């Protein structure tokens, strides 16, 4: 059975929060791969690991590419609130405004999503976090 969700915990405003990442759809995953492959020298994909992906994402991507990538990943992320899971972003708007000025948490969520999505494409790019079971 395909794993569609993965949960991770982060501290936001000194409060532990549970986030659920939803697997990127095929179009978003293809966009992500296209953006990254533009910045990896031909024949070097076998040398890409977690650290090189982090460096690539946050040093090589243009501001527009990074914004688009973060928005895509955060649109596939939910936060657990008292009433249940709630979207972190809905299109280009914050669904969970507590993250709007929390750069570290947004980058961490983006990186986790990228690593999880690309775990089969690059050697050593998988995340160490354990995926959650898909809800029924």
Phi, psi and omega in degrees: 000136182288134177274119184256343184228153176216136179254144174222156178247136176223154174265124179236123183052047178063017179237127178293135180231146175258131178242148177240121176267133174260136179308134178296139176292170186300319181293317180292320178295319178294321176300313180302311181297318178299315180298314182291319182295336176297336186252003178253124180302144181304134180084001183258001185299331180288345180265358182283129175229184184303313182295319180291328176294319178299312179300316180298313183299319190253005174234330185263330183287143176291167178301319180295316179296317181295316179299315180296317179297313180298317180299315178301311182294317181289336173289344178255021184235139178233153177246142179276117176248178182302325182274358181124193182285141181226139181299139175287317175226148175233106189060244181253015182248147179284124174268340178230084189300343179300339181267350186305325181246018180253080184303314183301313181294320179295319178294320179297315179297319178297313182297317178300318179295316179298311181298319180293316181295320185266009185304335179265352185268319185240140177296132175074014182263358182288153179276151178277348179291147182271133180293149175276160177282140179296136177290153183286000000 
